[in-house]
Amino acid sequence: MAAAVALTLAAACGGTTGEESTGGDGEDLPLIYGVFATPLEEPWDGAIHAALESAVEDGVIEYKHVDNVSTSDAMERALRDIATNEQPDAIMGDAFAAEEAVRKVAAEFPEIPFAFGSGEEPVAPNMSVFDNWLQDPAYLAGMLSGGLTESNTIGVVGAMPIPEVNRIVNAFAMGVKETNPDATVKVSMINTFFDPAAAKQAAEAHVAAGADVLFAERDGVIAAAEEADIPVIGMMVDQQEEAPGHVATSLIWHMRPTVDAVIEQAKGEPEAVDLGEFSFMKVDGSELAPLNTEIVGGIPDELATMVAEKEAAIRDGSFTTPVDESAPAGSIDVSTL
């Protein structure tokens, strides 16, 4: 039956259904189903998937998933099919491009916890939300970038001007100011969550305009940095292996604390809560990847020490990264922040 359902889902939603993952030695484990709007190569959904896979490895859940569910109609069909035929103990995914569809289906199955990446509020009794609150590592990455640039021009390529992207870009620019108040941060939005070709093209435009450090908020930018032979900041997972001589560090989203909270719902009663706090650095929901001193040009020891000291201040609460969710300008003179 599971195989038949998987084939039906893949055909119905236009996505890709993954293999079933199980943990433990056959004990009765909660089934968590991942439903992702993008391919798992996209780091945002990839981070959720990796956290769920880690829970499988720890033997605490059974896990299935479908990805590349790219339209609202496809998302609604996939969720309804999964809830009806698989009867999972919880469903996780991202709802940014299909908020109405996800909330509609969640209301039809109030006994199943739904936990989705969302820019909106939780809805009782079973619709919880989360988001990537990565302003802390973004600030640190900005400090690093400000100290690395020699042209005083840094390029950023983001998805679109929505709160969860804006606060990352704005925190990054504020971090740049701390180490280099003379710098300019140029920002491009590609208006989609996954288009590596468009992101690379936008990054190349920044390089042509003088940027000698890039921030890859979207997939595709690292390839442009490697071709231009300049440092780049990765996103969501440690992306150093993609370009070992160019990825200076990455903003890492640790979804496991959020996943653990959803597992507790799966074993008990559904809730409607905002799980965003589980992404903060002070609770290990995010971090800056270890600095890669082997990048082109290297990383000065003094700069690395400044970044480490600021990270310690964030973790002990003596520094709180400002949260600014306003749309960033296309060109930010950081001295004005």
Beta strands, then each sheet from edge to edge (+ up, - down):
strand 1: 16-17
strand 2: 31-35
strand 3: 62-67
strand 4: 90-94
strand 5: 114-117
strand 6: 127-130
strand 7: 153-158
strand 8: 184-189
strand 9: 213-216
strand 10: 232-236
strand 11: 247-253
strand 12: 286-288
strand 13: 331-333
sheet 1: 1+ 3- 2- 4- 5- 6-
sheet 2: 12+ 11- 10- 9- 7- 8- 13+
end
